[in-house]
Amino acid sequence: MAEAFDIIDHNTTVSYTFRFGTSDKLIHLTQEQLDRFPYLTVLVAHKDDFLSILNENGEYVLSSPIRYTWFMAILHSLTSQNPYTLFNELPEGDNVLDTLQLFDYLCITSFPLPLLKHESLVRSNLTITEDKTKRVEYHTANLLEARQTAAEFIIALSKNEYNLDNSYTLKRIFSLIKLILYNRNVFSSRFRHHALTVVKECCSSLYVQNQRLLPTIQNIAQNSKVGAFMYLYDDDQPLPEDFENTFAWRGVNASIENDRTSHLAEYHKITLSIGSCHMGKSSLINFLYGIRDKASLNIVKTQELLMLDNRNDEKLCINEVQSARSGHFNTLPKRPKVDKFKHRFGPKAQKYR
């Protein structure tokens, strides 16, 4: 009897049954889960156009290259939105590169490129331009986030995203690979096994030149039994204190436009709040500069403040000129009218007059 893997939500009435022809295993997908796989969605929508898709039990038959273990690893990584899940669930005997190629076959958008702090790796496709509407913010990563960034990096290597002809990029890639392969207290043996497979196939020249500096599959396998168990429940734990590298940071994209809008709103709020205060030009500008320093604003914010400050300076200068012309600043006290000869000489001189 074939093994069935039931992952449907029992509160959901719609489900689709798929049978894997190579292993005769079954899975049941909800509509939401089906929507994650554009290829399967089209397959279901055109079931009447292909007689061999449905069997006599109303099951959708999936043939090679869609294999059960590959598909399940992909499904769980999409559900968790973490590529590390794919590497950690895929058995060592399965080819990780074939599994990654299945993303394209199923028309799934792969995971994004990693955001690596302090690294400037040259891309293979030089026509890709930077998104000027985004900026990257980094925070200290926990174990889950460090593993996620490392998995994104390995996937990027499998897709030849980096220019291996660039000597600096090649050097940095090798350093990052060593960080993954030698940190068994952070990365599971299964993940390191698949990572080494990607390096051997996709960075073959780099691997051949530095093979003696890297662990072997046999070295990694020595800890496989321990690694498969100990890395299941510690995702929310902090990283080891001595783990200080780019994977210790998690980057996220933030919108510059939204940041600019919120900052301008904050600026106007500040100016309105101090508008009723009797504050001179220099005091006002110093106050605003102090705000900028305390908030550690980025260059964009600073430039906008400078532009606004300059406009305020111009207005204040114009007001000062107009005030000066009208005699507003002629505020020195009037000199008292005195007899200039009366106090010209001292008391003794007055005595003999």
C-alpha positions in Angstrom: 0.0 0.0 0.0 1.3 3.4 -1.0 2.3 5.8 1.7 0.3 9.0 1.9 1.4 12.3 3.3 -1.5 14.4 4.5 -0.8 18.1 4.9 -4.2 19.5 4.3 -6.1 21.8 6.7 -9.1 19.7 7.9 -11.2 22.9 8.0 -10.6 23.4 4.3 -12.9 21.4 2.0 -10.9 21.8 -1.2 -7.9 19.5 -1.6 -5.9 17.9 -4.4 -4.2 14.5 -4.3 -0.9 14.0 -6.1 0.8 10.6 -6.6 4.5 10.5 -7.3 5.1 8.0 -10.1 8.7 7.2 -9.2 8.0 6.3 -5.5 4.2 5.7 -5.5 3.8 8.1 -2.6 0.8 10.4 -2.1 0.4 14.0 -0.8 -2.8 16.1 -0.3 -2.5 19.8 -1.0 -4.9 22.6 -0.1 -5.7 25.3 -2.6 -3.3 27.7 -0.8 -0.5 25.1 -0.9 -1.2 24.4 -4.6 -1.0 28.1 -5.4 2.7 28.0 -4.4 3.4 25.8 -7.4 2.5 27.5 -10.7 3.2 24.4 -12.7 0.8 22.3 -10.7 -1.8 25.0 -10.8 -1.7 24.9 -14.6 -1.7 21.1 -14.5 -4.9 21.0 -12.5 -6.6 23.7 -14.6 -5.9 21.7 -17.8 -6.5 18.2 -16.4 -9.1 17.5 -19.2 -6.5 18.3 -21.9 -4.2 15.4 -20.9 -5.6 11.9 -20.4 -2.5 10.7 -18.5 -2.6 13.3 -15.8 -5.5 11.8 -13.8 -5.6 8.1 -12.8 -8.7 6.0 -12.1 -8.7 7.2 -8.5 -8.8 10.9 -9.5 -5.2 11.5 -8.4 -2.8 13.7 -10.3 0.2 11.6 -11.3 3.6 13.4 -11.2 6.5 11.9 -13.1 10.2 12.5 -13.2 11.9 14.9 -12.5 9.4 15.6 -9.7 10.5 13.3 -6.9 8.8 13.0 -3.5 11.7 13.9 -1.3 12.7 16.8 -3.5 9.2 18.2 -3.6 8.6 17.9 0.1 11.8 19.7 0.9 10.8 22.5 -1.4 7.3 22.6 0.0 8.5 22.9 3.6 11.0 25.6 2.7 8.3 27.6 0.9 5.9 27.2 3.8 8.6 28.3 6.4 10.0 30.9 4.0 13.4 29.7 4.9 15.8 28.1 2.3 17.8 26.4 5.1 14.8 24.1 5.6 15.3 22.7 2.2 19.0 21.8 2.8 18.3 20.4 6.3 15.4 18.2 5.3 16.8 16.8 2.0 18.5 13.5 2.7 22.3 13.3 2.0 21.6 10.7 -0.7 19.6 13.1 -2.8 21.2 15.5 -5.2 20.7 19.0 -3.9 21.5 20.6 -7.3 18.7 18.6 -9.0 16.4 19.7 -6.2 17.3 23.4 -6.7 16.7 23.0 -10.5 13.2 21.7 -9.7 12.4 25.3 -8.6 12.7 26.3 -12.3 10.8 23.3 -13.5 7.9 24.0 -11.2 8.1 27.7 -12.2 8.7 28.8 -8.6 10.5 32.0 -7.8 13.7 31.1 -6.0 14.8 32.7 -2.7 16.4 36.1 -2.9 20.2 36.9 -3.0 21.7 37.2 0.5 22.4 40.6 2.0 25.9 40.2 3.2 27.2 42.9 5.5 30.8 44.1 4.8 30.9 42.1 1.6 31.0 43.4 -1.9 30.9 40.4 -4.2 30.9 41.1 -7.9 27.8 39.8 -9.7 28.1 37.7 -12.9 25.3 39.7 -14.5 26.8 43.2 -14.6 23.6 44.6 -16.2 21.7 44.3 -13.0 21.3 47.7 -11.5 20.8 48.6 -7.9 17.4 49.5 -6.7 17.7 53.2 -5.7 14.4 53.1 -3.8 15.7 50.6 -1.3 18.4 50.7 1.4 19.6 47.8 3.6 19.3 47.8 7.3 21.2 45.2 9.4 20.5 43.7 12.8 22.2 41.1 14.9 21.1 37.7 13.7 19.9 34.7 15.8 20.7 31.1 14.7 17.6 30.9 12.4 18.6 34.1 10.6 22.3 33.2 10.3 21.3 29.9 8.7 18.8 31.5 6.4 21.5 33.9 5.1 24.0 31.1 4.6 21.5 29.0 2.7 20.7 32.0 0.4 24.4 32.3 -0.2 24.7 28.6 -1.2 21.7 28.9 -3.5 23.3 32.0 -5.1 26.5 29.9 -5.8 24.4 27.1 -7.4 22.9 29.7 -9.8 26.3 31.2 -10.7 25.3 34.6 -9.4 28.8 35.7 -8.6 31.7 36.4 -10.9 34.3 33.8 -10.1 36.8 35.4 -12.5 37.1 38.3 -10.1 40.0 37.6 -7.8 38.6 39.6 -4.8 35.2 38.0 -5.1 36.7 34.5 -5.4 38.8 35.1 -2.3 35.8 36.3 -0.3 33.6 33.4 -1.5 36.2 30.9 -0.3 36.3 32.6 3.1 32.5 32.4 3.4 32.5 28.8 2.4 35.0 27.9 5.1 32.8 29.7 7.7 29.9 27.4 6.8 31.8 24.2 6.5 33.8 24.6 9.8 31.1 26.0 12.1 29.3 22.7 13.0 27.9 24.3 16.2 25.9 26.7 13.9 25.2 24.7 10.7 24.0 21.1 10.7 26.0 18.3 9.1 23.3 17.8 6.5 23.4 21.5 5.4 27.2 21.4 5.3 27.1 18.2 3.2 24.8 19.8 0.6 26.8 23.0 0.7 30.0 21.1 -0.1 28.3 19.4 -3.0 27.3 22.8 -4.4 30.9 24.1 -4.0 32.4 21.0 -5.7 30.0 21.3 -8.7 29.5 25.0 -9.1 32.9 26.3 -8.0 35.0 23.4 -9.2 38.2 25.4 -9.9 38.1 27.0 -6.5 37.4 23.6 -4.9 40.3 21.9 -6.7 42.8 24.6 -5.8 41.8 24.6 -2.1 40.6 21.1 -1.5 43.1 20.3 1.2 41.8 23.3 3.2 38.2 22.1 3.2 36.6 19.2 5.1 35.6 16.1 3.1 32.2 14.5 2.9 33.5 11.8 5.2 34.6 14.4 7.8 31.1 16.0 7.8 29.4 12.6 8.0 31.1 11.9 11.3 28.7 14.3 13.0 25.6 13.5 10.9 23.7 11.6 13.6 24.2 14.2 16.2 23.6 17.1 13.8 20.3 15.8 12.5 18.8 16.0 16.0 20.5 18.9 17.8 19.6 21.5 15.1 15.9 21.0 15.2 14.8 23.2 18.2 17.4 25.9 18.6 16.5 28.4 15.8 15.5 31.2 18.2 18.8 30.9 20.2 21.5 33.5 19.9 24.7 32.8 18.0 27.9 31.8 19.8 29.9 34.7 21.0 32.9 33.9 18.9 30.8 33.7 15.7 31.7 37.1 14.3 31.3 37.4 10.5 28.8 38.4 7.9 26.4 35.6 8.7 26.0 37.1 12.2 24.0 39.9 10.6 20.6 39.8 9.0 19.8 42.4 6.4 16.4 43.6 5.3 15.4 46.0 2.6 13.8 49.3 3.7 12.1 51.8 1.4 13.9 55.1 1.1 10.8 56.9 -0.1 8.8 55.8 2.9 11.6 56.8 5.2 11.9 60.2 3.5 8.2 60.9 3.9 8.1 59.9 7.5 11.2 62.0 8.2 9.7 65.1 6.5 6.6 64.6 8.6 8.7 64.5 11.7 10.6 67.6 10.6 7.4 69.6 10.1 6.1 68.4 13.4 9.3 69.7 15.1 9.2 73.0 13.4 5.5 73.5 14.3 6.2 72.6 17.9 8.9 75.2 18.2 7.2 77.8 16.0 5.7 79.6 19.0 9.0 79.8 20.8 11.1 83.0 20.7 14.2 81.3 19.2 16.8 83.2 17.1 18.2 82.0 13.8 21.3 80.4 15.1 19.5 78.8 18.0 17.0 77.3 15.7 19.6 75.9 13.3 21.7 74.5 16.2 18.6 72.8 17.6 17.8 71.1 14.3 21.4 70.0 13.8 21.3 68.5 17.3 18.2 66.5 16.3 20.0 65.1 13.3 23.0 64.1 15.3 21.0 62.3 18.0 18.9 60.4 15.5 22.0 59.4 13.4 20.2 60.2 10.2 21.4 58.9 6.9 22.7 61.1 4.0 19.4 61.5 2.3 17.8 62.8 5.5 20.7 65.1 6.1 20.6 66.6 2.6 16.9 67.3 3.0 17.4 69.0 6.3 20.2 71.1 4.9 18.0 72.2 2.0 15.2 73.1 4.4 17.7 74.9 6.7 19.0 76.9 3.8 15.5 78.0 2.9 14.9 79.0 6.5 18.3 80.8 6.5 17.3 82.8 3.4 14.0 83.8 4.9 15.6 84.8 8.2 18.3 86.8 6.4 15.7 88.6 4.4 13.7 89.4 7.5 16.9 90.7 9.2 17.8 93.0 6.3 14.3 94.4 6.2 14.4 94.9 10.0 17.7 96.6 9.8 16.5 99.0 7.1 13.5 99.9 9.2 15.7 100.7 12.1 14.4 97.8 14.1 18.0 96.8 15.3 18.9 100.4 16.3 18.2 99.6 20.0 21.2 101.1 21.7 20.2 103.3 24.7 20.2 107.0 24.0 23.1 108.9 25.6 22.0 111.2 28.4 22.4 115.0 27.8 25.2 116.2 30.0 27.4 119.3 30.2 30.5 118.0 28.5 32.6 120.7 30.3 31.2 119.9 33.7 33.0 116.6 34.2 36.0 117.3 32.0 38.3 118.1 34.9 38.6 116.3 38.2 37.4 117.6 41.6 40.7 119.4 42.3 40.5 121.4 39.1 36.9 122.5 40.0 38.1 123.7 43.4 40.3 126.4 42.0 37.9 127.7 39.4 
